[in-house]
């Protein structure tokens, strides 16, 4: 089987991570894959913010949990969070950022690194607390949250795949 298709079939959302940080080499390779995501009119409006500072991750996790209405850690203890943002003034910002998220997770899987798309970045970065983070990071307020890609070494067995649903494909 083609290696790319194999990685796409075997990638899983990971929800338990070891505390040790992934290497800079692994992170840089994953981030580079994100930069090669397709974008409408090749505008390349998404940006990736790498967060490995535990205090910032804990703050973002708490805010994310509040939005979700839970008290558990929505980031599952992952030591790295890549926040994908995109220019909300552009018509395809969400689609462009989503393609970045897909590239990040596929690249991570190809390298044996666990990943998971964590939602609620849009809600967080539309709120005052999110705008404060953007300002702290020196980024414009026009950026909107697409997703949080958590990354880390998998703690435990790889989750089993769920069967594919019937009626997935229609040909007309």
C-alpha positions in Angstrom: 0.0 0.0 0.0 1.2 3.6 -0.7 2.8 5.0 2.5 0.7 8.1 2.5 -2.5 6.2 2.2 -1.3 3.9 5.0 -0.6 6.8 7.3 -4.0 8.4 6.6 -5.7 5.1 7.4 -3.7 4.4 10.6 -3.8 7.9 12.1 -5.8 8.1 15.3 -6.8 10.9 17.7 -4.7 10.4 20.8 -6.1 11.3 24.2 -3.3 10.3 26.6 0.3 11.6 26.4 3.6 11.1 28.1 4.8 14.2 29.9 8.1 14.4 28.0 8.4 17.0 25.2 8.8 15.9 21.6 12.1 16.9 20.1 12.7 20.2 18.2 13.5 18.1 15.1 10.1 16.3 15.3 8.2 19.5 16.0 9.9 21.4 13.2 9.1 18.7 10.6 5.5 18.7 11.7 5.3 22.5 11.5 6.9 22.5 8.1 4.2 20.1 6.9 1.6 22.7 8.1 3.2 25.4 5.9 2.6 23.2 2.8 -1.1 23.0 3.3 -3.1 24.2 0.3 -4.8 27.6 0.7 -7.3 29.6 -1.3 -5.6 31.7 -4.0 -2.4 30.7 -2.3 -2.9 33.5 0.2 -1.3 31.4 3.0 -3.2 33.3 5.7 -3.0 30.8 8.5 -0.4 31.0 11.3 0.7 28.5 13.8 1.5 29.4 17.4 3.6 26.8 19.2 2.9 26.6 22.9 5.1 24.5 25.1 5.0 26.6 28.2 3.1 24.7 30.8 1.6 27.8 32.4 0.2 29.0 29.1 -1.1 25.5 28.2 -2.8 25.2 31.5 -4.5 28.6 31.0 -5.7 27.7 27.5 -6.9 24.3 28.8 -8.8 26.0 31.6 -10.4 28.5 29.2 -11.2 25.7 26.7 -12.8 23.6 29.5 -15.0 26.6 30.6 -16.2 27.0 27.0 -17.0 23.3 26.8 -18.6 23.2 30.2 -16.3 20.6 31.7 -13.7 20.4 34.5 -11.3 17.9 32.8 -8.2 18.8 30.7 -9.4 19.2 27.1 -5.7 19.0 26.0 -5.2 15.5 27.6 -1.9 16.4 29.2 -0.2 17.0 25.8 3.1 18.8 26.3 2.8 20.8 23.0 -0.2 22.7 21.6 0.0 24.2 18.1 -2.7 26.9 17.9 -3.8 27.3 14.3 -5.2 30.7 13.5 -6.2 32.4 10.3 -7.1 35.8 9.0 -10.8 36.1 9.7 -11.1 38.9 7.1 -10.5 36.4 4.3 -13.4 34.4 3.0 -11.7 31.0 3.2 -9.9 31.4 6.5 -11.6 28.4 8.2 -11.0 26.1 5.3 -7.3 27.2 4.9 -6.7 26.7 8.6 -8.4 23.3 8.6 -6.1 22.1 5.9 -3.1 23.2 8.1 -4.6 21.2 11.0 -4.9 18.1 8.7 -1.3 18.4 7.5 -0.1 18.7 11.1 -1.9 15.6 12.3 -0.9 13.6 9.2 2.7 14.5 9.6 2.7 13.7 13.3 1.2 10.3 12.6 3.9 9.6 9.9 6.5 10.3 12.6 4.9 8.2 15.3 3.8 11.3 17.3 0.4 11.4 18.8 -2.0 14.3 17.9 -5.6 15.4 18.3 -7.6 18.3 17.0 -9.1 20.1 20.0 -12.0 22.3 19.2 -13.1 25.6 20.7 -10.2 27.7 19.4 -12.7 29.8 17.5 -14.7 30.5 20.6 -11.6 31.2 22.7 -9.9 33.6 20.3 -13.2 35.5 19.7 -13.3 36.2 23.4 -11.5 38.9 25.4 -9.1 36.3 26.9 -8.2 35.1 23.5 -7.6 38.6 22.2 -5.3 39.1 25.2 -3.3 36.1 24.1 -3.0 37.4 20.6 -1.8 40.7 21.9 0.7 39.1 24.2 2.0 37.0 21.2 2.2 40.1 19.0 -0.5 38.9 16.6 -3.3 40.9 15.0 -6.9 40.7 16.4 -8.1 39.8 12.9 -6.8 36.3 13.5 -9.5 33.7 14.4 -9.0 30.4 16.0 -9.3 27.3 13.8 -8.1 24.5 16.1 -5.6 23.4 18.7 -3.4 20.6 17.5 -2.1 18.8 20.6 1.1 16.8 20.1 3.1 14.4 22.2 4.4 10.9 22.6 1.5 8.4 23.0 1.0 7.0 26.5 -0.5 3.6 26.0 -1.7 1.5 23.1 -2.8 3.0 19.8 -6.6 3.2 19.7 -8.4 0.7 17.5 -10.0 2.1 14.3 -13.8 2.4 14.2 -15.4 0.7 11.2 -16.2 3.0 8.3 -19.9 3.8 7.9 -22.0 2.5 5.0 -23.1 5.0 2.4 -20.0 7.1 2.7 -19.5 7.5 -1.1 -22.1 8.4 -3.7 -21.2 8.5 -7.4 -23.4 10.5 -9.8 
